[in-house]
């Protein structure tokens, strides 16, 4: 078999994760301190795990409707109303998906066809461009900068819109920078979008991890934007439920109807046990969110203080669980820095360049680690920088 | 709304090594506010001490512990208090609780050997005026104490699946 010939050009040309090799090396160093992972260190709260066990005990193990259990969709609608004052119809405007990632894929495939352009701010989570390419679309990268707090600037969007633009991704709170788009920031983007036919996919997987002092703000709350926004959210980061693979999308019913067909043929339905756990999370999990958020905030400020005392420039991230310090003064590029830092100090961090060209000169540090773990890492960073 | 005092205490109960600055960072208040709360909690006896939680099985120390059920004839005007205070005075006694149910005081005791603990009960506790009966239950294994599960210091199994 000539397997290479079987592969499509798109699949063959998808960029493999360059970071994989780096972390394989890191894992072999016995005393390595990892600061790489993008998932909570907390366990899923026990009452949520218990709800899943109860569902299994009762034999609730069959398919659900394609869009997800109705009681779950109703809880999602209640959550969107409670936290963001947004109203979605659980029958036609909400789909439960296999994590936020599946929702992103479904929405992109629903609206992007050959040659269509998708606007993707960078640095950002790495899935948007490959999923766009798989749908036949063309990723158009919108760089964001430290000087703007890594916010998406309205003129960047304005200059990038063409008649082929179908979709704008809004990846905020942002992985890897921790940047937030506040209400006034969203309004500036909305002003650019008004009068166009550009749909917005607002990836709000980190929205509950907000340290700005203002309530979490969904792009769909921006005046006039709900009708053109699909909100993607999930349980992974908010409730420490990464392995349960459950998320959801809410949006205009015309879009959701198409996305549901893709979900129906590709996935059928989200795992039933995870759906029962998610109902419990939404019903009784608000205190858990707050407790974890407070702990993350403690670690975030610890790291920012540490960088300041070590004179490592770092803008203050107000969301997610990452800091994105500027290491351009310490190495030629972020990959060199990470390799050297791993080799000499045995600390593994992710180069900013892994998240797009505009991440060059930065490193991503996850603070989904205990304060003790972070303290050890900072001690090593201090020694490393004083060499 | 939970007040600041309770929020601060919750963090300290989780890990008393958190500094006032750490807790202030988590709760979006000033370090001074947290320091004041802690100071007043120490003053009024809300915070009674800070201790390490030790799994002595990991050491070479000879160690056994036991829970003693004690039946008490309450004294007029004093109730169970004077007997409880007498029991508290022994160094071997780790905790003393007044209980509802089939007995009156639950007393946790530590010692080097079962014999030492058994003799302590017979010679020191059973003879206290007002104590009418004891039942000694030795601890065979500690699974969880003060909210911490013993022998469950899991390795971080998270992998770089995605970033």
Boltz contact constraints between the chains, C-beta under 6 A:
constraints:
  - contact:
      token1: [A, 23]
      token2: [B, 160]
      max_distance: 6.0
  - contact:
      token1: [A, 36]
      token2: [B, 160]
      max_distance: 6.0
  - contact:
      token1: [A, 37]
      token2: [B, 158]
      max_distance: 6.0
  - contact:
      token1: [A, 38]
      token2: [B, 163]
      max_distance: 6.0
  - contact:
      token1: [A, 39]
      token2: [B, 158]
      max_distance: 6.0
  - contact:
      token1: [A, 294]
      token2: [B, 26]
      max_distance: 6.0
  - contact:
      token1: [A, 297]
      token2: [B, 26]
      max_distance: 6.0
  - contact:
      token1: [A, 298]
      token2: [B, 22]
      max_distance: 6.0
  - contact:
      token1: [A, 298]
      token2: [B, 25]
      max_distance: 6.0
  - contact:
      token1: [A, 298]
      token2: [B, 26]
      max_distance: 6.0
  - contact:
      token1: [A, 301]
      token2: [B, 25]
      max_distance: 6.0
  - contact:
      token1: [A, 350]
      token2: [B, 163]
      max_distance: 6.0
